[in-house]
Amino acid sequence: MRMMPRLGAGAANLSRYGFAIGGPAGAAAAQFLLSLVLLQQLAPDGFGRYSFLLIASQFTLGIWTALFCAPLPTILTRCEDSQRAMLHGILSLSMAGSLAVAIVFSALALLMGEDGWGAAAYGAFTGLALLRWFARAHSYSISRRQRDVVVSDFVYTAVLLIGVLATAQGVFGLGSAYPFTLFLAAAFCALFPFIRSSLRMQLRSLRQRIPRSYRGVWSEYGRWSILGVVTTELTANGHAYLVATLVDPAAFAPIAASGLLVRPTAVAINALFEYERPRFAIAIAEANLARIGWLRWSSRGIIAAIWVGTGIVAATLLLAAPGFLIPEGYSYSSIVAGAILWMATVAFRIVRLPEAVLLQASGAFRELAVVGMIAAPVTCIGVTIALSIAEPVWSLVGVVAGELLSALLIFRAAGRWHRNQKGGANERSEAGNGGVVGG
């Protein structure tokens, strides 16, 4: 009889993971189809530029996570007046900053060779994507608004799929500006579910004095968190920036093409990171070490299963239907080597994911920043050496080395945190027993 509640709880947990991953996975599938179309239709330099700009846009999501999303669960679990002031600062500055990012990234696209409309669409998409990213994190942190996330993800996926299908039917011409126009339309439509919740709160908070109300967030969380994100980005994507600047965007095309094969797992990792952070924060606030342990292993198991499935599908496609993924002008051996290295890279990210979420949810941003400061130079040096002696695709060896070191360091930091928490729990237990005896 005891098995029934456990089975029911397990099914409920699986359904929650399904909702957390399902929306981003659907968007990733639509983006994967779009990338396949672009891979077949665009020249290597055009596909390389598109892929690089997409990575740069995704980097801003990491910045927003560090500055605004990561502190949210911790702040919302406290009730002090100072925390409410921090919340106003986060809400207001995240919206104001999105506009500034849109302008800066439009200029970046122009510098990379994109035409005027393509650059404007890319910048606007990046700004709206940041608004939506924060709204998702805010809704996850407030459990009663999680339905908004599901609806937004569905709308985003639907618009992308409609655009991809229309392109496949020849309804729209495929120029370099088209993918960013499609992303812009999807991000705009996907914001509507948040109008009555997160976006309204952000607009109200714009009345606050932004620098003063955010100052507490920056001093307590932001400065170490932003350093951690920058160094983590260099660890994970340093090869993209080095290949694009030291060689050219066309040299990055085979790396980006092979990276399409692991895209589902990468999206699942990001989705689970956002979904699990509030749950870790609640378990930490309750000092529930058993719950924390369960969260660590369950999330790692879900992502590992997705990684295995992705590997099977990728191997099948490369062996049975290589033409489906590899157009003319691309080396088969380079794509295969890139796919293997990408799978190894993602494997190390999976290993460290729950521990990284744990440290971030506990406010250990300084520890995470130190990890990035050590691992990022390993990636950059490894990539630079590989570029000097081998084809650009082998620059991923440097990324694998950086991710391996990062996983080891994060595991060590998480183990230290766990020992400290366990020691504190034992001290509280002994103090309680002493009080009972003394009474």
C-alpha atoms as one frame of an Amber mdcrd trajectory, in Angstrom:
protein
   0.000   0.000   0.000   2.884   2.344   0.681   3.998   2.036  -2.915   0.936
   3.866  -4.260   1.697   7.274  -2.668   5.307   6.958  -3.770   4.283   6.119
  -7.318   1.848   9.020  -7.289   4.531  11.404  -6.043   6.967  10.117  -8.650
   4.441  10.610 -11.446   3.714  14.128 -10.208   7.416  14.971 -10.151   7.882
  13.583 -13.661   4.950  15.652 -14.893   6.480  18.783 -13.347   9.782  18.065
 -15.073   7.840  17.487 -18.273   6.229  20.926 -18.022   9.579  22.525 -17.174
  11.412  20.938 -20.105   8.547  20.524 -22.570   8.191  24.195 -23.522  11.899
  24.904 -24.056  12.284  21.516 -25.771   9.530  22.409 -28.224  11.176  25.758
 -28.939  14.508  23.974 -29.374  12.937  21.546 -31.846  11.534  24.430 -33.887
  14.875  26.238 -33.746  16.615  23.015 -34.765  14.409  22.736 -37.861  15.076
  26.381 -38.715  18.820  25.839 -38.311  18.651  22.816 -40.621  16.978  24.962
 -43.279  19.589  27.696 -42.821  22.418  25.146 -42.891  21.235  23.918 -46.284
  20.459  27.352 -47.754  23.052  29.782 -46.385  26.720  29.922 -47.311  29.128
  28.888 -44.518  29.936  32.517 -43.661  26.224  33.370 -43.375  25.472  30.335
 -41.219  28.535  31.017 -39.093  27.458  34.641 -38.535  23.915  33.557 -37.647
  25.215  30.959 -35.171  27.660  33.385 -33.571  24.999  36.070 -33.119  22.669
  33.491 -31.591  25.359  32.498 -29.068  25.952  36.165 -28.235  22.211  36.629
 -27.681  22.089  33.592 -25.400  25.002  35.044 -23.434  22.769  37.961 -22.463
  20.369  35.454 -20.902  23.203  34.368 -18.640  23.917  37.986 -17.742  20.240
  38.527 -16.877  20.250  35.358 -14.808  23.218  36.656 -12.825  21.936  40.190
 -12.328  18.227  39.590 -11.835  16.937  35.999 -12.039  19.323  34.210  -9.673
  18.748  36.524  -6.658  14.942  36.342  -7.057  14.209  33.062  -5.203  16.436
  34.028  -2.271  14.885  37.500  -1.991  11.317  36.200  -2.272  11.867  33.691
   0.552  12.676  36.567   2.934  10.265  39.196   4.240  12.509  42.067   5.347
  11.927  45.605   4.065  15.429  45.623   2.573  14.534  42.571   0.480  11.398
  44.295  -0.842  13.539  47.248  -1.925  15.876  44.824  -3.694  12.887  43.273
  -5.488  11.794  46.685  -6.788  15.332  47.293  -8.028  15.414  43.980  -9.874
  12.004  44.499 -11.482  12.734  48.018 -12.706  16.326  47.654 -13.854  15.678
  44.404 -15.725  13.114  46.159 -17.906  15.172  49.317 -18.443  18.272  47.276
 -19.231  16.493  45.280 -21.944  16.145  48.422 -24.072  19.841  49.239 -23.728
  20.805  45.694 -24.713  18.591  45.880 -27.809  20.459  48.967 -29.027  23.923
  47.564 -28.303  23.238  44.245 -30.003  21.816  45.908 -33.101  25.180  47.637
 -33.430  26.979  44.313 -32.895  25.026  42.707 -35.745  25.945  45.596 -38.043
  29.621  45.158 -37.161  29.348  41.446 -37.984  28.074  42.258 -41.488  24.298
  41.946 -41.040  22.109  44.316 -43.077  20.123  47.134 -41.474  16.799  45.352
 -41.020  18.476  42.133 -39.895  20.495  44.044 -37.289  17.409  45.890 -36.011
  15.403  42.651 -35.802  18.264  40.903 -34.017  18.619  43.680 -31.443  14.869
  43.895 -30.813  14.623  40.112 -30.471  17.472  40.091 -27.940  15.782  42.787
 -25.854  12.381  41.066 -25.891  14.004  37.712 -25.145  15.478  39.237 -21.980
  12.074  40.542 -20.899  10.585  37.098 -21.440  13.497  35.334 -19.718  13.052
  37.421 -16.590   9.277  36.976 -16.679   9.749  33.189 -16.802  12.092  33.259
 -13.799   9.741  35.542 -11.869   6.760  33.292 -12.599   8.682  30.197 -11.508
   9.573  31.941  -8.255   5.877  32.688  -7.651   4.304  29.241  -7.901   0.800
  30.479  -8.726   2.046  31.988 -12.023   3.780  28.914 -13.468   0.942  28.435
 -15.924   2.022  31.661 -17.635   5.379  30.031 -18.419   3.719  27.019 -20.050
   1.470  29.210 -22.215   4.355  31.497 -23.201   6.540  28.556 -24.201   3.702
  27.099 -26.267   3.118  30.393 -28.101   6.847  30.851 -28.768   7.133  27.333
 -30.186   3.987  27.667 -32.290   5.127  30.906 -33.948   8.549  29.437 -34.727
   7.029  26.275 -36.203   4.604  28.268 -38.358   7.519  30.331 -39.661   9.637
  27.262 -40.396   6.781  25.485 -42.198   5.992  28.614 -44.214   9.639  28.843
 -45.217   9.733  25.186 -46.237   6.666  25.790 -48.438   8.347  28.774 -50.082
   5.914  31.337 -48.637   8.793  33.517 -47.399  12.124  34.171 -49.019  15.123
  33.065 -47.000  17.464  36.018 -46.488  20.009  36.577 -43.757  17.536  38.775
 -41.844  14.717  36.213 -41.912  15.654  34.065 -38.883  15.961  37.087 -36.590
  12.655  38.490 -37.861  11.037  35.165 -37.033  12.638  35.089 -33.571  11.424
  38.654 -32.984   7.835  37.724 -33.867   7.959  34.658 -31.610   9.404  36.570
 -28.636   6.856  39.384 -29.043   3.873  37.024 -29.099   5.253  34.959 -26.203
   5.302  38.031 -23.931   1.506  38.357 -23.867   0.915  35.705 -21.144   3.046
  37.803 -18.770   1.302  41.152 -19.344  -0.984  40.857 -16.314   1.702  39.508
 -13.992   5.437  40.046 -14.319   5.418  42.801 -16.952   2.849  44.835 -14.998
   4.970  44.595 -11.843   8.055  45.677 -13.788   6.271  48.727 -15.188   5.084
  49.740 -11.719   8.591  49.384 -10.327   9.979  51.802 -12.927   8.738  54.597
 -10.647  11.407  53.624  -8.113  14.875  55.160  -8.092  16.576  52.364  -9.969
  20.247  52.760  -8.942  19.432  53.121  -5.229  16.941  50.230  -5.060  19.252
  47.860  -6.949  22.369  48.774  -4.963  21.645  46.157  -2.295  21.238  43.414
  -4.903  24.538  44.340  -6.523  26.504  44.398  -3.283  25.039  41.142  -1.940
  24.608  39.078  -5.105  25.272  40.817  -8.406  29.008  41.524  -8.583  30.099
  37.948  -7.890  27.248  36.503  -9.905  28.099  38.558 -12.999  31.762  37.589
 -12.738  30.700  33.960 -12.503  28.514  34.222 -15.599  31.211  35.922 -17.681
  33.839  33.344 -16.755  31.353  30.489 -17.240  30.540  31.852 -20.692  34.240
  31.900 -21.562  34.540  28.334 -20.285  31.574  27.109 -22.332  31.710  29.309
 -25.452  35.195  30.809 -25.512  35.848  28.873 -28.711  33.055  30.757 -30.519
  34.522  34.182 -29.786  38.096  33.110 -30.516  37.268  31.309 -33.775  35.094
  34.197 -35.001  37.774  36.799 -34.215  41.030  34.910 -34.857  39.812  33.100
 -37.982  36.412  34.122 -39.447  32.690  33.286 -39.077  32.886  30.706 -41.877
  35.377  28.670 -39.813  32.823  28.547 -37.010  30.143  27.023 -39.266  31.211
  23.328 -38.877  31.388  23.756 -35.090  27.903  25.265 -35.049  26.572  22.565
 -37.388  27.831  19.760 -35.150  26.485  21.625 -32.132  22.959  21.263 -33.525
  23.112  17.586 -32.600  23.366  18.294 -28.856  20.965  21.230 -28.851  18.087
  19.301 -27.164  20.240  18.433 -24.150  21.642  21.962 -23.878  18.126  23.417
 -23.862  16.993  20.911 -21.225  19.943  21.899 -19.020  19.034  25.590 -19.195
  15.338  24.870 -18.587  16.009  22.694 -15.547  18.441  25.285 -14.169  15.669
  27.891 -14.126  13.020  25.458 -12.895  15.004  23.921 -10.046  16.550  27.098
  -8.609  13.434  28.176  -6.630  12.971  24.621  -5.328  16.541  24.467  -4.113
  16.100  27.890  -2.486  13.002  26.716  -0.586  14.702  23.497   0.548  17.747
  25.490   1.698  15.570  27.954   3.624  13.893  24.986   5.348  17.284  23.292
   5.989  15.824  20.173   4.337  18.996  18.289   3.386  17.067  15.162   2.375
  15.000  17.190  -0.101  18.141  18.833  -1.466  19.734  15.423  -2.021  16.662
  14.186  -3.854  16.581  17.272  -6.078  20.242  16.799  -6.983  19.912  13.200
  -8.111  16.491  13.417  -9.756  17.424  16.391 -11.941  20.731  14.781 -12.906
  18.915  11.564 -13.839  16.388  13.353 -16.054  19.080  15.239 -17.967  21.284
  12.138 -18.277  18.385  10.251 -19.878  17.896  13.079 -22.384  21.660  13.058
 -23.104  21.607   9.318 -23.855  18.599   9.708 -26.144  20.236  12.630 -27.936
  23.405  10.591 -28.474  21.468   7.683 -29.967  19.568   9.950 -32.367  22.740
  11.836 -33.364  24.688   8.633 -34.031  21.802   7.216 -36.073  21.549  10.333
 -38.226  25.306  10.562 -38.814  25.574   6.890 -39.777  22.314   6.316 -41.636
  21.466   9.723 -43.125  24.512  12.017 -43.097  23.140  14.113 -45.953  20.241
  15.180 -43.749  22.619  17.123 -41.505  25.720  17.743 -43.591  25.307  19.825
 -46.764  27.854  20.138 -49.519  30.937  22.104 -48.548  31.150  20.644 -45.037
  33.595  17.913 -44.009  31.932  14.747 -42.691  34.901  13.954 -40.458  34.819
  17.458 -38.954  31.105  17.197 -38.161  31.567  13.767 -36.538  34.553  14.960
 -34.491  32.608  18.033 -33.423  29.594  15.939 -32.407  31.738  13.646 -30.230
  33.440  16.584 -28.534  30.107  18.338 -27.998  28.659  15.215 -26.368  31.643
  15.073 -24.000  31.246  18.769 -23.186  27.555  18.409 -22.386  28.240  15.301
 -20.276  30.436  17.311 -17.910  27.792  20.048 -17.740  25.208  17.441 -16.744
  27.478  16.110 -14.013  27.839  19.521 -12.363  24.354  20.949 -13.072  22.584
  20.137  -9.760  25.562  21.248  -7.682  25.786  24.524  -9.617  22.061  25.165
  -9.051  22.509  24.355  -5.357  25.359  26.829  -4.952  23.518  29.549  -6.851
  20.294  29.031  -4.886  22.248  29.232  -1.618  23.801  32.556  -2.659  27.314
  31.127  -3.099  28.018  33.380  -6.079  31.573  34.082  -5.000  32.430  30.369
  -4.994  30.960  29.964  -8.485  32.888  32.999  -9.714  36.143  31.519  -8.414
  35.405  28.297 -10.310  34.916  30.265 -13.512  38.068  32.312 -12.945  40.074
  29.071 -12.797  38.321  27.150 -15.599  37.935  29.955 -18.172  41.697  30.406
 -18.805  41.996  26.644 -19.343  39.359  26.811 -22.082  40.811  29.900 -23.756
  44.394  28.604 -23.694  43.290  25.183 -24.950  41.251  26.717 -27.771  44.110
  29.008 -28.819  46.596  26.120 -28.907  44.172  23.940 -30.889  43.565  26.705
 -33.437  47.311  27.051 -33.993  47.921  23.351 -34.717  44.649  21.855 -36.004
  41.342  22.536 -37.743  38.947  24.923 -35.941  36.606  22.086 -34.906  39.345
  20.740 -32.607  39.144  23.955 -30.596  36.357  22.128 -28.758  39.076  20.130
 -26.972  39.797  23.278 -24.971  36.107  23.548 -24.074  36.029  19.922 -22.891
  39.063  20.551 -20.667  37.505  23.683 -19.179  34.173  21.959 -18.516  35.900
  18.987 -16.855  37.840  21.259 -14.513  34.711  23.295 -13.809  32.771  20.146
 -12.871  35.496  19.003 -10.470  35.716  22.399  -8.757  31.942  22.779  -8.429
  31.668  19.299  -6.931  34.310  20.220  -4.374  32.548  23.484  -3.487  29.164
  21.739  -3.196  30.677  19.056  -0.966  32.112  21.749   1.293  28.704  23.470
   1.468  26.975  20.192   2.315  29.445  19.393   5.107  28.952  22.853   6.595
  25.174  22.466   6.521  25.336  19.011   8.048  27.627  20.268  10.803  25.246
  23.139  11.526  22.299  20.732  11.707  24.173  18.519  14.180  25.002  21.525
  16.370  21.354  22.616  16.427  20.282  19.084  17.315  22.786  18.876  20.185
  21.709  22.292  21.477  18.078  21.189  21.426  18.856  17.984  23.303  20.849
  19.939  25.871  17.900  22.266  26.421  15.559  19.334  27.034  17.936  17.695
  29.526  18.544  20.964  31.337  14.798  21.554  31.724
